[in-house]
Amino acid sequence: MNAKIDFSKISFLIVDGDKISAQVVYDTLAYLGASHIQRVKTPNDAFDVLRREQIDIVVCEWRLRGMDGLEFLDVMRNSTNSPNRFIPVIMLTAHSEMKYVTTARDLGITEFLAKPFNAKALYSRLVSVIARPRRFINTGTYFGPDRRRRQVQFDGPDRREL
């Protein structure tokens, strides 16, 4: 990917209760050129920041105290009290099995990143979020980024409208 992104103009919020893990994400974002990076330990702290400030991208650990990353995502996408239903959320977790990826996808995650990760992997997810944002879909059972990454021709009777 040759996307030229000025990360210094993007504000990030890291939601991770583990100090070392949060520091690794912080250091990686700083290495990429980000200068507006905040860290919080809990989803409630994250909601406080999101209500007060303009944040462009959230990087969230799956396992959090009080409310896990999936519950945080569910509130973010579906609550009437959500500070920003459309904010891109990159989910971090050591659990990269398909059931975890599918669960996160079905709750409206924007990108998924398995730990341990490297700068290239995080950069790739950031480029996807910034340079190739996906439309949001709102149905009776789902609100979040379009889960379809590929556009495939389908002319059958159940074809969705674009």
Secondary structure, 3 states (H helix, E strand, C coil): CCCCCCHHHCEEEEECCCHHHHHHHHHHHHHCCCCEEEEECCHHHHHHHHHHCCCCEEEEECCCCCCCHHHHHHHHHHCCCCCCCCCCEEEEECCCCHHHHHHHHHCCCCEEEECCCCHHHHHHHHHHHHHCCCCEEECCCCEEECCCCCCCCCCCCCCCCC
